[in-house]
Amino acid sequence: MLREWPLRGGRLRYGVTTGLLFGIGMGVVFYWVGSSRSAVGAAVGGVVVGAWFGTVMAVSRYAGGLLSIRELAELPPSERVAVLRVVRRGEPVTDPLLAPAVLACTKSVMMSQRRLQSPRWRWMFFVFAALQLVLAITKTSTGPVWLAVFFWAAAVMFFGAGWAWPRELERGRHKAQAAADYATELIGRSSDEHP
């Protein structure tokens, strides 16, 4: 439910929510990394980075692309979230009026999944993991313990994400395909009942 809340309000709410959360996180990181600097500088850095990240997310193809689907954009927020939930979980759609929006959304999700299956996306995780590993080794010998632990954890996280990436994409594609099949079947049944 919380994962779907930002999408209820469209691109603006999605961008503000993700930017705010990212900015708070980055402000904390800026404060920890530059502890000799002021808290105001860390807060300003968090606000700037959060505003940038929120803007990118609002216009990105991930959420912004889903919200730009005409069939999805025309729905009220509660129905939009219901369609996104059906596609994300691969569940059958119960309302025949939502079936066209489910089909449009699954088409967009499957096209996005196809683009993300490019090897460069998976290798990007490994490049970031290698960078974090270098920083972790450096900070283990020269920096504070908490910073070394942070970089070691980030390296493990990026390696894990790169390892799981293809499996997660395939799982999402299967769920979207199942939702599309259910919606197609529902549309077929409704057209048979009302010739």
C-alpha positions in Angstrom: 0.0 0.0 0.0 2.8 2.4 0.9 4.6 1.6 -2.3 1.5 2.6 -4.3 0.7 5.8 -2.4 3.0 8.1 -4.4 1.4 7.0 -7.6 -2.1 8.0 -6.5 -1.2 11.7 -6.9 0.5 11.5 -10.3 3.9 12.6 -11.3 4.2 15.5 -8.9 3.5 13.5 -5.8 5.8 10.7 -7.0 8.6 13.1 -7.7 8.2 15.0 -4.4 8.0 11.8 -2.4 11.0 10.1 -3.9 13.0 13.3 -3.9 12.2 14.0 -0.3 13.2 10.5 0.9 16.3 10.5 -1.2 17.3 14.0 -0.1 16.9 13.1 3.6 19.0 10.0 3.1 21.7 11.9 1.2 21.6 14.7 3.8 22.4 12.1 6.5 25.2 10.7 4.4 26.6 14.2 3.7 26.5 14.9 7.5 28.3 11.6 8.4 30.9 11.8 5.7 31.7 15.5 6.3 31.2 15.5 10.0 33.6 18.4 10.4 31.3 20.6 8.2 28.1 22.1 9.4 24.7 20.4 9.5 23.3 23.3 7.4 25.7 22.4 4.6 24.5 18.8 4.8 20.9 19.8 4.8 21.4 22.1 1.8 23.2 19.3 -0.1 20.4 16.9 0.8 17.8 19.4 -0.5 19.6 20.0 -3.8 20.3 16.3 -4.4 16.7 15.5 -3.4 15.2 18.1 -5.7 17.3 16.8 -8.6 16.5 13.1 -7.9 12.7 13.9 -7.5 12.7 15.7 -10.8 14.5 12.9 -12.6 12.0 10.3 -11.1 9.0 12.4 -12.0 9.9 12.6 -15.7 11.6 9.1 -15.9 10.1 6.2 -17.8 9.8 4.2 -14.6 6.9 5.9 -12.8 6.5 8.8 -15.2 6.2 6.4 -18.1 3.5 4.5 -16.4 1.6 7.6 -15.6 1.8 8.8 -19.2 -0.2 5.9 -20.5 -3.4 7.4 -21.7 -5.6 4.6 -20.4 -4.0 4.8 -17.0 -3.9 8.6 -16.7 -7.7 8.8 -17.4 -8.5 6.6 -14.4 -9.2 8.0 -10.9 -6.3 7.5 -8.4 -7.9 4.4 -6.7 -8.5 2.6 -10.0 -5.0 3.6 -11.2 -3.5 2.0 -8.1 -5.7 -1.1 -8.6 -4.4 -1.5 -12.2 -0.8 -1.1 -11.1 -1.3 -3.6 -8.3 -2.8 -6.1 -10.7 0.1 -5.7 -13.2 2.8 -5.8 -10.4 1.4 -8.9 -8.8 0.2 -10.7 -11.9 -3.3 -11.1 -10.6 -6.6 -11.3 -12.5 -8.4 -8.1 -13.1 -12.0 -8.3 -11.8 -13.5 -5.2 -13.4 -13.9 -5.4 -17.2 -13.7 -1.6 -17.4 -10.1 -1.8 -16.1 -9.0 -4.5 -18.5 -7.9 -2.1 -21.3 -5.8 -0.1 -18.8 -4.3 -3.3 -17.6 -3.4 -4.3 -21.1 -1.8 -0.9 -21.8 0.1 -0.9 -18.6 1.4 -4.5 -19.1 2.6 -3.5 -22.6 4.5 -0.6 -21.2 6.0 -2.7 -18.3 7.1 -5.5 -20.7 8.7 -3.0 -23.1 10.6 -1.4 -20.1 11.6 -4.9 -18.9 13.0 -5.7 -22.4 15.1 -2.5 -22.4 16.4 -3.2 -18.9 17.5 -6.7 -19.9 20.4 -5.1 -21.7 23.7 -6.4 -20.3 24.9 -2.8 -19.6 22.3 -2.4 -16.8 23.5 -5.5 -15.1 27.2 -4.6 -15.4 26.4 -1.2 -14.0 25.7 -2.8 -10.7 29.0 -4.6 -10.8 30.9 -1.4 -11.7 29.3 0.3 -8.7 30.1 -2.7 -6.5 33.8 -2.6 -7.6 33.9 1.1 -6.9 32.4 0.5 -3.4 34.9 -2.3 -2.9 37.8 0.0 -3.6 36.5 2.6 -1.3 35.8 -0.1 1.4 39.4 -1.4 1.2 40.7 2.2 1.3 38.6 3.2 4.3 39.3 0.0 6.1 43.0 1.0 6.3 42.7 4.7 6.5 39.3 5.9 7.6 36.8 5.6 10.4 35.3 2.2 11.1 31.7 3.2 10.4 32.7 4.5 7.0 34.5 1.3 6.1 31.4 -0.7 7.2 29.2 1.5 5.1 31.3 0.9 2.0 31.5 -2.8 2.6 27.7 -3.0 3.0 27.2 -1.0 -0.2 29.6 -3.3 -2.1 27.7 -6.4 -0.9 24.4 -4.7 -1.8 25.5 -3.8 -5.3 26.9 -7.3 -6.0 23.7 -8.8 -4.8 21.6 -6.5 -6.9 23.7 -7.3 -10.0 23.4 -11.0 -9.3 19.6 -10.9 -8.8 18.8 -8.4 -11.6 18.0 -10.9 -14.4 15.9 -13.1 -12.1 13.9 -10.1 -10.9 13.3 -8.8 -14.4 12.1 -12.2 -15.5 9.7 -12.5 -12.5 8.3 -9.1 -13.3 7.8 -10.0 -16.9 6.0 -13.2 -16.0 3.7 -11.3 -13.7 2.9 -8.7 -16.3 2.3 -11.4 -18.9 -0.1 -13.2 -16.5 -2.0 -9.9 -15.9 -2.2 -9.3 -19.6 -3.5 -12.8 -20.2 -6.2 -12.4 -17.5 -7.2 -9.0 -19.0 -7.4 -10.4 -22.5 -9.5 -13.3 -21.3 -11.8 -10.9 -19.5 -12.2 -8.7 -22.5 -12.9 -11.7 -24.7 -15.6 -13.0 -22.2 -17.2 -9.5 -22.0 -17.4 -9.2 -25.8 -18.9 -12.7 -26.0 -21.6 -11.8 -23.5 -22.4 -8.5 -25.2 -22.2 -9.0 -29.0 
